[in-house]
């Protein structure tokens, strides 16, 4: 397993716009369509990465826990499917249904969106406020495959709670660690 850290996009960055196809509904979804009233969580994930598989259940729960509170989630897969066919749109749809993702799972075929977000790894998390200003980027929590730490989502949940309570998040924002995004040659 690779241990690639997040690039840690600067806080205060405006969310780069996008329009991508949702592999489940087959609809084109824009950032404006996906935007939550109080916040929007953009997650770069994929199907095959052991780091993502390790947290899939928690990100599914997290989306369900915060949707009614005004924070929506969007997942994006940007991997090169020619060399990693298990990350292709059909497999993404199967994974989204198996994991009970209630959020759009978008396919970034050109990898332009991942580049615009300076995404580096899977999973990579970006939390934006209601005005689409970056307030958190980094890890879900301290759990990694094989380290024995339970997957709780505590870092990201704390950031989301701070956003909802209009409080400054004083916790240190640690980079996510995962597999590198599989860039096209």
N, C-alpha and C positions, 0 to 999 in steps of 0.2 A: 504494500500500500504506500502510495505517495503521501507525504505530509506537507501539502502546500498551504501556506497561510493566506488569509484575506489580504487584499491590498489596502484596506481601510480608507476608502473614499473620504474626503474631508467632511466633517459635520457641517451642516448648513448648505450643502450642495442641493440644488434643485433636481428632482427626479427627471432623468432623461425620458423623453416621450418615446412611445413605441406603439405599434399595432402588429399583433402576431396572431396566428391561428391557434385556437384552443383545440387540442387533440381529442377531447371528449365530445364537445358540442359541434365541432367543426366550424364554429363562428370565429370571425375576426374580432379580437378584443384589443381595445386601445387602453392606454394608461388611464385616460379619462373615464372609460367604461368601468374599469376595475377599481377606481379610486374610492376609498372609504371616507365617510363623513369626518371621522376623527383621525384616521391614519390608514396607511397602506403599507403592508409588508411584502416586499419583493424578495423571493427566494430563488436562487440559482441552484437547481438540483439536477439529478439524472437518475436513471434506473439502476445502473450496474455498480455504482460506487459504494463500497462497504460503509463509508462514513454516512452517506445518505440513508442507506438501508437501516443503519443503526438508529436514526432519528425519525424515520417516516411516521411511526405511530404517534410520536409527540407532536410533529408538525400538523398532523391531521387533527389531533385533539386541540392544539393551540388555535387553529383556525375556527373550530367550532366554539371554543370558549370566548373568543373575542369578536366574532362576527356581529352578535347582537349588541355589542358595546360600541360598534361603529368603526372597528378596524377590519379591513378586508385583507385577504392574502391572495397572492398570485405566485405561481411557480413557473419558472422558465428553464428549459433545457436547451443548452447551446452547443452540446458536444457534436463532434464530427461523426455523423452516422455512417459514413462510408467505411471508416475504420473501426467504429463501435456501433454495429447495427442493432445491438440490444438497447440502444438509446434512441431508436427511431420512433416516429409518431405512433405507429400501431402498438408498439411495446409500451410507449408512454401511456396510451389510453388504457391498456390492460392494467398497468401499475396504478394509475389514478383510481380506477374502479376497485381494484383489490385493496388499496389503502384507504378507501372511502374519502378521498380528497373532495371537499366541498368547494374548492376554489379552482379557477382556471389553471390548466397545465399547458403552457404555451411552448411552441416549438420555434426556436430562433435559428432558422436554417442558415442564414448568412453570418451568424455570430456577431452581427453589428450591435445588437442590444447588450450582449455581454461585454463587448468592448466599451460601449458608452457608459456602462455602470462600473467599469474597471473591475469586473468580476474575475476572480482568479481560481476559485476552487468550488467544489461541491461538497457540502452545502455552503452557500455564501448568503448572508442575510442582510437586508437593507430596510430599515424602518423609517418611513416618512410620516410627517404630521399631516393635518388636514389641508395644508397649503403645499404639500408635496416637497417639504424641506427635510433633508436627512437629519434625523435625531439619534439614530443608532445604526451601527454596522458592526458585525463581528459574530461571535459564537452564540449558539443556542444555549449552551452550558458547558461545563467542564468534562462531560462524558465523551469518551472516544471508544471505538471498538477495542475490547480487550482490557480496558484500564479499570474495570470494576466499579466505576462511578455511575450511579443511576442516571438515566435520562429524565430530567425534570423540566428542561427549558427555562431554568431559573433566570439566567441572564437576560434572555429575550423577553420573558414574561415580566421581569422587573422593568425593563425599558418600556414595554407596552403599558404597564400600570402607571408609570411616571407620566407618560404621554396623556393617558386618560385623566389623571389627577392634576394635570398642568403643573407638574413638579419637575425640577431639574434632576436628571439622572446623574448622581454623583459616583456611581460605580465605575470602576475602570473598565473600559470597553476592550475586551480581548479579541484578537483576530480569530475567526473561524479557522479550522484546520480540516483539510479534506484532500480528495483527489484533485489534481489540476484539471481545469477545463481542457477538453481534448480539442485543441485548435486544428483547423484544417491547414495542410501544408501550403 
